[in-house]
Amino acid sequence: MKNLLYMISLLVMIASYGCDEKEIIDTNNLFQLEGTWINHTYLDSTFTLKNSSKFIEDEYGITLNSDQTCIERKNSGWCGTPPVMYANFDGIWELNDSIISISVAYWGGMADYEWKIISHTDSKVEFYSINEEYNMEE
């Protein structure tokens, strides 16, 4: 009887541990990702963005629009040492399953990103960077 109670307790703990604030991605609803995302924080190949009503002047951000266009606010030149200047660059995006593909201008040409959505809530989204390519204009 003790073993049965122990097993039931263990199963309840495992089941409740798996429930947290992270939301399962509904890839049928593209509107979940629409909006402005800021406060770029990295940990290895993953990064987190928080939802915002607007860009912060001297920080990274990206706006994903409903018409699949985007605006990325990022470093406006090749030099990354302070003072860093920021500018807005136009691009496009699409979602396929949990992979977001972005093609956006940057100071030297075009950049292509592939990011896997790890988790998403209304207030933040966490990505894993699969690939980022920067193609210089000649």
BAMIBA-301233 format. One record per residue: residue number from 1; x, y, z of N, C-alpha, C in turn. Coordinates in nm, 4 decimals. Example, Ala and Ser with C-alpha at 12.3 -4.5 7.8 and 13.67 -1.06 7.14 Angstrom:
% BAMIBA-301233
+------+----------+----------+----------+----------+----------+----------+----------+----------+----------+
| resi |     n_c1 |     n_c2 |     n_c3 |    ca_c1 |    ca_c2 |    ca_c3 |     c_c1 |     c_c2 |     c_c3 |
+------+----------+----------+----------+----------+----------+----------+----------+----------+----------+
|    1 |   1.3190 |  -0.5690 |   0.7800 |   1.2300 |  -0.4500 |   0.7800 |   1.3200 |  -0.3300 |   0.7800 |
|    2 |   1.2850 |  -0.2250 |   0.7080 |   1.3670 |  -0.1060 |   0.7140 |   1.2900 |   0.0030 |   0.7870 |
+------+----------+----------+----------+----------+----------+----------+----------+----------+----------+
This chain:
% BAMIBA-301233
+------+----------+----------+----------+----------+----------+----------+----------+----------+----------+
| resi |     n_c1 |     n_c2 |     n_c3 |    ca_c1 |    ca_c2 |    ca_c3 |     c_c1 |     c_c2 |     c_c3 |
+------+----------+----------+----------+----------+----------+----------+----------+----------+----------+
|    1 |   0.0819 |  -0.1193 |   0.0000 |   0.0000 |   0.0000 |   0.0000 |   0.0866 |   0.1262 |   0.0000 |
|    2 |   0.1969 |   0.1219 |   0.0782 |   0.2866 |   0.2371 |   0.0817 |   0.3454 |   0.2650 |  -0.0558 |
|    3 |   0.3814 |   0.1575 |  -0.1266 |   0.4381 |   0.1741 |  -0.2611 |   0.3381 |   0.2387 |  -0.3561 |
|    4 |   0.2121 |   0.2002 |  -0.3453 |   0.1083 |   0.2578 |  -0.4300 |   0.0915 |   0.4066 |  -0.4008 |
|    5 |   0.0863 |   0.4437 |  -0.2737 |   0.0759 |   0.5854 |  -0.2374 |   0.1986 |   0.6628 |  -0.2828 |
|    6 |   0.3147 |   0.6023 |  -0.2687 |   0.4387 |   0.6669 |  -0.3136 |   0.4346 |   0.6907 |  -0.4646 |
|    7 |   0.3911 |   0.5913 |  -0.5411 |   0.3840 |   0.6041 |  -0.6877 |   0.2828 |   0.7118 |  -0.7286 |
|    8 |   0.1679 |   0.7147 |  -0.6618 |   0.0669 |   0.8161 |  -0.6940 |   0.1212 |   0.9552 |  -0.6623 |
|    9 |   0.1863 |   0.9717 |  -0.5481 |   0.2456 |   1.1009 |  -0.5117 |   0.3503 |   1.1436 |  -0.6132 |
|   10 |   0.4313 |   1.0485 |  -0.6559 |   0.5353 |   1.0779 |  -0.7548 |   0.4745 |   1.1215 |  -0.8872 |
|   11 |   0.3699 |   1.0534 |  -0.9321 |   0.3035 |   1.0903 |  -1.0575 |   0.2401 |   1.2290 |  -1.0488 |
|   12 |   0.1788 |   1.2610 |  -0.9353 |   0.1191 |   1.3934 |  -0.9163 |   0.2272 |   1.5007 |  -0.9206 |
|   13 |   0.3401 |   1.4777 |  -0.8562 |   0.4496 |   1.5757 |  -0.8570 |   0.5040 |   1.5951 |  -0.9979 |
|   14 |   0.5228 |   1.4866 |  -1.0716 |   0.5747 |   1.4974 |  -1.2087 |   0.4762 |   1.5728 |  -1.2963 |
|   15 |   0.3479 |   1.5404 |  -1.2850 |   0.2464 |   1.6080 |  -1.3665 |   0.2390 |   1.7563 |  -1.3342 |
|   16 |   0.2454 |   1.7935 |  -1.2073 |   0.2366 |   1.9350 |  -1.1716 |   0.3637 |   2.0103 |  -1.2042 |
|   17 |   0.4787 |   1.9433 |  -1.2041 |   0.6048 |   2.0085 |  -1.2402 |   0.6041 |   2.0504 |  -1.3866 |
|   18 |   0.5400 |   1.9718 |  -1.4721 |   0.5366 |   2.0022 |  -1.6149 |   0.4463 |   2.1186 |  -1.6492 |
|   19 |   0.3622 |   2.1629 |  -1.5568 |   0.2716 |   2.2737 |  -1.5820 |   0.3363 |   2.4022 |  -1.5335 |
|   20 |   0.3662 |   2.4925 |  -1.6251 |   0.4202 |   2.6215 |  -1.5865 |   0.3566 |   2.7282 |  -1.6718 |
|   21 |   0.4120 |   2.8479 |  -1.6680 |   0.3519 |   2.9599 |  -1.7393 |   0.3749 |   2.9558 |  -1.8894 |
|   22 |   0.4646 |   2.8721 |  -1.9365 |   0.4921 |   2.8680 |  -2.0796 |   0.3716 |   2.8124 |  -2.1533 |
|   23 |   0.3430 |   2.8740 |  -2.2637 |   0.2266 |   2.8385 |  -2.3409 |   0.2698 |   2.7529 |  -2.4596 |
|   24 |   0.1918 |   2.6514 |  -2.4926 |   0.2187 |   2.5728 |  -2.6123 |   0.1897 |   2.6620 |  -2.7323 |
|   25 |   0.2791 |   2.6582 |  -2.8302 |   0.2652 |   2.7453 |  -2.9470 |   0.1527 |   2.6946 |  -3.0365 |
|   26 |   0.0562 |   2.7797 |  -3.0644 |  -0.0494 |   2.7505 |  -3.1595 |  -0.0083 |   2.8123 |  -3.2911 |
|   27 |   0.0503 |   2.7300 |  -3.3796 |   0.1032 |   2.7847 |  -3.5039 |  -0.0062 |   2.8164 |  -3.6049 |
|   28 |  -0.1314 |   2.7823 |  -3.5741 |  -0.2413 |   2.8201 |  -3.6620 |  -0.2803 |   2.9655 |  -3.6422 |
|   29 |  -0.2288 |   3.0287 |  -3.5364 |  -0.2653 |   3.1661 |  -3.5049 |  -0.1420 |   3.2556 |  -3.5151 |
|   30 |  -0.1209 |   3.3138 |  -3.6323 |  -0.0053 |   3.4005 |  -3.6535 |  -0.0132 |   3.5271 |  -3.5699 |
|   31 |  -0.1301 |   3.5656 |  -3.5278 |  -0.1471 |   3.6917 |  -3.4576 |  -0.0830 |   3.6921 |  -3.3195 |
|   32 |  -0.0493 |   3.5774 |  -3.2665 |   0.0171 |   3.5720 |  -3.1371 |   0.1488 |   3.6484 |  -3.1390 |
|   33 |   0.2177 |   3.6475 |  -3.2507 |   0.3495 |   3.7100 |  -3.2586 |   0.3456 |   3.8538 |  -3.3068 |
|   34 |   0.2327 |   3.8987 |  -3.3525 |   0.2242 |   4.0362 |  -3.3996 |   0.2455 |   4.1322 |  -3.2844 |
|   35 |   0.3198 |   4.2387 |  -3.3130 |   0.3438 |   4.3398 |  -3.2117 |   0.4903 |   4.3768 |  -3.2060 |
|   36 |   0.5238 |   4.4589 |  -3.1094 |   0.6608 |   4.5057 |  -3.0913 |   0.7238 |   4.4294 |  -2.9762 |
|   37 |   0.8464 |   4.3817 |  -2.9979 |   0.9195 |   4.2996 |  -2.9020 |   1.0547 |   4.3651 |  -2.8744 |
|   38 |   1.0875 |   4.3821 |  -2.7462 |   1.2103 |   4.4537 |  -2.7077 |   1.2841 |   4.3774 |  -2.5965 |
|   39 |   1.3862 |   4.4421 |  -2.5394 |   1.4667 |   4.3881 |  -2.4285 |   1.5306 |   4.2549 |  -2.4652 |
|   40 |   1.6120 |   4.2602 |  -2.5643 |   1.6824 |   4.1457 |  -2.6191 |   1.7809 |   4.0900 |  -2.5168 |
|   41 |   1.7517 |   3.9735 |  -2.4580 |   1.8447 |   3.9114 |  -2.3637 |   1.8851 |   3.7740 |  -2.4163 |
|   42 |   2.0162 |   3.7484 |  -2.4177 |   2.0730 |   3.6246 |  -2.4713 |   2.1186 |   3.5305 |  -2.3616 |
|   43 |   2.1084 |   3.4007 |  -2.3884 |   2.1710 |   3.2965 |  -2.3092 |   2.2062 |   3.1860 |  -2.4079 |
|   44 |   2.3353 |   3.1743 |  -2.4399 |   2.3834 |   3.0815 |  -2.5427 |   2.3145 |   3.1136 |  -2.6754 |
|   45 |   2.2450 |   3.0162 |  -2.7350 |   2.1777 |   3.0393 |  -2.8633 |   2.0307 |   3.0734 |  -2.8473 |
|   46 |   1.9862 |   3.0956 |  -2.7246 |   1.8472 |   3.1338 |  -2.7032 |   1.8407 |   3.2805 |  -2.6621 |
|   47 |   1.7300 |   3.3433 |  -2.6940 |   1.7094 |   3.4819 |  -2.6533 |   1.5622 |   3.5061 |  -2.6269 |
|   48 |   1.5374 |   3.6036 |  -2.5440 |   1.4021 |   3.6374 |  -2.5018 |   1.3709 |   3.7815 |  -2.5393 |
|   49 |   1.2499 |   3.8031 |  -2.5864 |   1.2003 |   3.9371 |  -2.6162 |   1.0713 |   3.9585 |  -2.5396 |
|   50 |   1.0503 |   4.0826 |  -2.4945 |   0.9296 |   4.1172 |  -2.4201 |   0.8411 |   4.2075 |  -2.5043 |
|   51 |   0.7107 |   4.1922 |  -2.4876 |   0.6140 |   4.2716 |  -2.5613 |   0.6169 |   4.4160 |  -2.5125 |
|   52 |   0.6006 |   4.5095 |  -2.6055 |   0.6031 |   4.6515 |  -2.5732 |   0.5097 |   4.7263 |  -2.6665 |
|   53 |   0.4725 |   4.8449 |  -2.6276 |   0.3888 |   4.9277 |  -2.7148 |   0.4727 |   5.0045 |  -2.8162 |
|   54 |   0.6054 |   5.0148 |  -2.7912 |   0.6922 |   5.0894 |  -2.8834 |   0.8385 |   5.0498 |  -2.8616 |
|   55 |   0.9229 |   5.0916 |  -2.9548 |   1.0664 |   5.0698 |  -2.9427 |   1.1245 |   5.1599 |  -2.8341 |
|   56 |   1.2359 |   5.1169 |  -2.7774 |   1.3155 |   5.2015 |  -2.6886 |   1.4253 |   5.2606 |  -2.7760 |
|   57 |   1.4537 |   5.3885 |  -2.7605 |   1.5403 |   5.4626 |  -2.8526 |   1.6739 |   5.3944 |  -2.8827 |
|   58 |   1.7485 |   5.3555 |  -2.7838 |   1.8825 |   5.3018 |  -2.8060 |   1.8928 |   5.1540 |  -2.7688 |
|   59 |   1.7928 |   5.0761 |  -2.8082 |   1.7937 |   4.9324 |  -2.7803 |   1.7351 |   4.8558 |  -2.8975 |
|   60 |   1.7711 |   4.7267 |  -2.9025 |   1.7196 |   4.6372 |  -3.0051 |   1.5694 |   4.6163 |  -2.9876 |
|   61 |   1.5009 |   4.5976 |  -3.1000 |   1.3594 |   4.5621 |  -3.0985 |   1.3156 |   4.5187 |  -3.2368 |
|   62 |   1.2035 |   4.4499 |  -3.2424 |   1.1472 |   4.4097 |  -3.3711 |   0.9954 |   4.4183 |  -3.3625 |
|   63 |   0.9335 |   4.4707 |  -3.4683 |   0.7883 |   4.4764 |  -3.4794 |   0.7461 |   4.3825 |  -3.5901 |
|   64 |   0.6571 |   4.2891 |  -3.5580 |   0.6015 |   4.1950 |  -3.6548 |   0.4597 |   4.2390 |  -3.6854 |
|   65 |   0.4350 |   4.2790 |  -3.8096 |   0.3051 |   4.3306 |  -3.8507 |   0.2164 |   4.2201 |  -3.9078 |
|   66 |   0.0850 |   4.2419 |  -3.9068 |  -0.0114 |   4.1424 |  -3.9543 |   0.0002 |   4.1144 |  -4.1034 |
|   67 |   0.0562 |   4.2078 |  -4.1811 |   0.0713 |   4.1865 |  -4.3249 |   0.2043 |   4.1184 |  -4.3589 |
|   68 |   0.2669 |   4.0569 |  -4.2598 |   0.3937 |   3.9839 |  -4.2712 |   0.5132 |   4.0742 |  -4.3020 |
|   69 |   0.4997 |   4.2043 |  -4.2817 |   0.6154 |   4.2939 |  -4.2883 |   0.6683 |   4.3100 |  -4.1463 |
|   70 |   0.7907 |   4.3565 |  -4.1356 |   0.8480 |   4.3792 |  -4.0036 |   0.9411 |   4.4995 |  -4.0072 |
|   71 |   0.9685 |   4.5514 |  -3.8905 |   1.0675 |   4.6578 |  -3.8721 |   1.1598 |   4.6107 |  -3.7610 |
|   72 |   1.2891 |   4.6059 |  -3.7898 |   1.3863 |   4.5675 |  -3.6886 |   1.4677 |   4.6905 |  -3.6505 |
|   73 |   1.4728 |   4.7205 |  -3.5230 |   1.5524 |   4.8327 |  -3.4705 |   1.6825 |   4.7736 |  -3.4194 |
|   74 |   1.7925 |   4.8166 |  -3.4835 |   1.9222 |   4.7582 |  -3.4493 |   2.0342 |   4.8536 |  -3.4838 |
|   75 |   2.1545 |   4.8087 |  -3.4573 |   2.2763 |   4.8840 |  -3.4828 |   2.2757 |   4.9366 |  -3.6274 |
|   76 |   2.2982 |   5.0654 |  -3.6433 |   2.2904 |   5.1258 |  -3.7769 |   2.4230 |   5.1272 |  -3.8519 |
|   77 |   2.5301 |   5.0776 |  -3.7910 |   2.6600 |   5.0758 |  -3.8578 |   2.7431 |   4.9566 |  -3.8163 |
|   78 |   2.8578 |   4.9430 |  -3.8751 |   2.9427 |   4.8259 |  -3.8511 |   3.0094 |   4.8274 |  -3.7141 |
|   79 |   3.0232 |   4.9434 |  -3.6521 |   3.0930 |   4.9538 |  -3.5251 |   2.9969 |   4.9269 |  -3.4090 |
|   80 |   3.0342 |   4.8340 |  -3.3221 |   2.9485 |   4.7992 |  -3.2108 |   2.9946 |   4.8530 |  -3.0765 |
|   81 |   3.0944 |   4.9418 |  -3.0790 |   3.1406 |   4.9988 |  -2.9519 |   3.0663 |   5.1294 |  -2.9256 |
|   82 |   3.0418 |   5.1601 |  -2.7994 |   2.9670 |   5.2818 |  -2.7655 |   3.0352 |   5.4081 |  -2.8168 |
|   83 |   2.9603 |   5.5068 |  -2.8555 |   2.8142 |   5.5097 |  -2.8560 |   2.7588 |   5.4396 |  -2.9806 |
|   84 |   2.6714 |   5.3431 |  -2.9616 |   2.6089 |   5.2695 |  -3.0713 |   2.4871 |   5.3480 |  -3.1186 |
|   85 |   2.4762 |   5.3644 |  -3.2478 |   2.3618 |   5.4331 |  -3.3069 |   2.2636 |   5.3281 |  -3.3593 |
|   86 |   2.1355 |   5.3514 |  -3.3408 |   2.0319 |   5.2570 |  -3.3831 |   1.9478 |   5.3175 |  -3.4946 |
|   87 |   1.8944 |   5.2289 |  -3.5806 |   1.8051 |   5.2705 |  -3.6881 |   1.7024 |   5.1599 |  -3.7107 |
|   88 |   1.5942 |   5.1942 |  -3.7797 |   1.4908 |   5.0974 |  -3.8142 |   1.5145 |   5.0460 |  -3.9551 |
|   89 |   1.5023 |   4.9142 |  -3.9727 |   1.5229 |   4.8495 |  -4.1021 |   1.3993 |   4.7677 |  -4.1366 |
|   90 |   1.3538 |   4.7781 |  -4.2620 |   1.2336 |   4.7090 |  -4.3087 |   1.2648 |   4.5669 |  -4.3527 |
|   91 |   1.1656 |   4.4792 |  -4.3354 |   1.1809 |   4.3409 |  -4.3778 |   1.0468 |   4.2706 |  -4.3870 |
|   92 |   1.0545 |   4.1388 |  -4.4035 |   0.9356 |   4.0539 |  -4.4101 |   0.9563 |   3.9342 |  -4.3181 |
|   93 |   0.8468 |   3.8706 |  -4.2780 |   0.8550 |   3.7537 |  -4.1914 |   0.7445 |   3.6561 |  -4.2251 |
|   94 |   0.7689 |   3.5283 |  -4.1904 |   0.6652 |   3.4266 |  -4.2030 |   0.6861 |   3.3207 |  -4.0959 |
|   95 |   0.5778 |   3.2555 |  -4.0598 |   0.5812 |   3.1520 |  -3.9578 |   0.5431 |   3.0197 |  -4.0217 |
|   96 |   0.6264 |   2.9172 |  -3.9999 |   0.5981 |   2.7827 |  -4.0487 |   0.6187 |   2.6880 |  -3.9320 |
|   97 |   0.5100 |   2.6314 |  -3.8827 |   0.5117 |   2.5529 |  -3.7581 |   0.5643 |   2.6434 |  -3.6482 |
|   98 |   0.6741 |   2.6090 |  -3.5842 |   0.7276 |   2.6935 |  -3.4769 |   0.8531 |   2.7673 |  -3.5206 |
|   99 |   0.8771 |   2.7760 |  -3.6517 |   0.9957 |   2.8439 |  -3.7057 |   0.9531 |   2.9758 |  -3.7689 |
|  100 |   1.0133 |   3.0847 |  -3.7228 |   0.9891 |   3.2151 |  -3.7847 |   1.1097 |   3.2470 |  -3.8727 |
|  101 |   1.0815 |   3.2808 |  -3.9985 |   1.1850 |   3.3202 |  -4.0940 |   1.1711 |   3.4692 |  -4.1197 |
|  102 |   1.2829 |   3.5400 |  -4.1084 |   1.2831 |   3.6853 |  -4.1254 |   1.3891 |   3.7225 |  -4.2267 |
|  103 |   1.3537 |   3.8076 |  -4.3198 |   1.4489 |   3.8653 |  -4.4144 |   1.4375 |   4.0161 |  -4.3987 |
|  104 |   1.5484 |   4.0796 |  -4.3575 |   1.5431 |   4.2205 |  -4.3217 |   1.6730 |   4.2905 |  -4.3627 |
|  105 |   1.6612 |   4.4158 |  -4.3985 |   1.7799 |   4.4948 |  -4.4336 |   1.8644 |   4.5186 |  -4.3088 |
|  106 |   1.9908 |   4.5452 |  -4.3291 |   2.0803 |   4.5930 |  -4.2229 |   2.1774 |   4.6897 |  -4.2882 |
|  107 |   2.2652 |   4.7509 |  -4.2126 |   2.3521 |   4.8568 |  -4.2640 |   2.4389 |   4.8123 |  -4.3818 |
|  108 |   2.4654 |   4.6836 |  -4.3979 |   2.5533 |   4.6373 |  -4.5050 |   2.4867 |   4.5584 |  -4.6153 |
|  109 |   2.3559 |   4.5355 |  -4.6063 |   2.2873 |   4.4556 |  -4.7080 |   2.1589 |   4.3962 |  -4.6535 |
|  110 |   2.1471 |   4.2627 |  -4.6655 |   2.0278 |   4.1922 |  -4.6183 |   2.0680 |   4.0829 |  -4.5192 |
|  111 |   1.9831 |   4.0608 |  -4.4203 |   2.0042 |   3.9552 |  -4.3215 |   1.8857 |   3.8597 |  -4.3274 |
|  112 |   1.9148 |   3.7310 |  -4.3116 |   1.8116 |   3.6277 |  -4.3071 |   1.8265 |   3.5506 |  -4.1769 |
|  113 |   1.7162 |   3.5416 |  -4.1006 |   1.7168 |   3.4734 |  -3.9724 |   1.6185 |   3.3577 |  -3.9763 |
|  114 |   1.6521 |   3.2515 |  -3.9049 |   1.5584 |   3.1445 |  -3.8742 |   1.5624 |   3.1241 |  -3.7238 |
|  115 |   1.4492 |   3.1468 |  -3.6583 |   1.4392 |   3.1342 |  -3.5139 |   1.3292 |   3.0348 |  -3.4808 |
|  116 |   1.3575 |   2.9438 |  -3.3904 |   1.2564 |   2.8492 |  -3.3422 |   1.1940 |   2.9055 |  -3.2152 |
|  117 |   1.0630 |   2.9058 |  -3.2116 |   0.9919 |   2.9537 |  -3.0934 |   0.9967 |   2.8432 |  -2.9883 |
|  118 |   1.0551 |   2.8742 |  -2.8737 |   1.0631 |   2.7791 |  -2.7638 |   0.9414 |   2.7927 |  -2.6733 |
|  119 |   0.9074 |   2.9172 |  -2.6395 |   0.7892 |   2.9424 |  -2.5574 |   0.7346 |   3.0798 |  -2.5890 |
|  120 |   0.6074 |   3.0987 |  -2.5565 |   0.5423 |   3.2252 |  -2.5898 |   0.4276 |   3.2495 |  -2.4934 |
|  121 |   0.4233 |   3.3681 |  -2.4384 |   0.3074 |   3.4146 |  -2.3631 |   0.2709 |   3.5500 |  -2.4229 |
|  122 |   0.1680 |   3.6129 |  -2.3693 |   0.1305 |   3.7453 |  -2.4191 |   0.2408 |   3.8484 |  -2.3944 |
|  123 |   0.3209 |   3.8273 |  -2.2919 |   0.4190 |   3.9288 |  -2.2543 |   0.5623 |   3.8992 |  -2.2982 |
|  124 |   0.5946 |   3.7735 |  -2.3328 |   0.7309 |   3.7459 |  -2.3775 |   0.7348 |   3.6248 |  -2.4692 |
|  125 |   0.8397 |   3.6215 |  -2.5494 |   0.8625 |   3.5090 |  -2.6397 |   1.0099 |   3.4706 |  -2.6304 |
|  126 |   1.0354 |   3.3401 |  -2.6296 |   1.1723 |   3.2897 |  -2.6221 |   1.2019 |   3.2138 |  -2.7511 |
|  127 |   1.3157 |   3.2468 |  -2.8120 |   1.3561 |   3.1862 |  -2.9384 |   1.4883 |   3.1119 |  -2.9240 |
|  128 |   1.5083 |   3.0159 |  -3.0125 |   1.6378 |   2.9518 |  -3.0326 |   1.6832 |   2.9920 |  -3.1723 |
|  129 |   1.8015 |   3.0480 |  -3.1855 |   1.8521 |   3.0926 |  -3.3153 |   1.9067 |   2.9727 |  -3.3928 |
|  130 |   1.8364 |   2.9338 |  -3.4979 |   1.8785 |   2.8223 |  -3.5824 |   1.9859 |   2.8678 |  -3.6798 |
|  131 |   1.9616 |   2.9842 |  -3.7420 |   2.0532 |   3.0328 |  -3.8447 |   2.0367 |   3.1836 |  -3.8609 |
|  132 |   2.1494 |   3.2528 |  -3.8801 |   2.1475 |   3.3957 |  -3.9135 |   2.2552 |   3.4182 |  -4.0193 |
|  133 |   2.2145 |   3.4707 |  -4.1341 |   2.3073 |   3.4985 |  -4.2430 |   2.2994 |   3.6450 |  -4.2797 |
|  134 |   2.4172 |   3.7049 |  -4.3027 |   2.4259 |   3.8453 |  -4.3408 |   2.4921 |   3.8525 |  -4.4777 |
|  135 |   2.4177 |   3.9029 |  -4.5748 |   2.4662 |   3.9129 |  -4.7121 |   2.5018 |   4.0582 |  -4.7416 |
|  136 |   2.6303 |   4.0820 |  -4.7676 |   2.6782 |   4.2181 |  -4.7952 |   2.6430 |   4.2604 |  -4.9364 |
|  137 |   2.6052 |   4.3867 |  -4.9500 |   2.5849 |   4.4447 |  -5.0835 |   2.7211 |   4.4745 |  -5.1428 |
|  138 |   2.7308 |   4.4566 |  -5.2697 |   2.8600 |   4.4842 |  -5.3361 |   2.8520 |   4.6035 |  -5.4246 |
+------+----------+----------+----------+----------+----------+----------+----------+----------+----------+
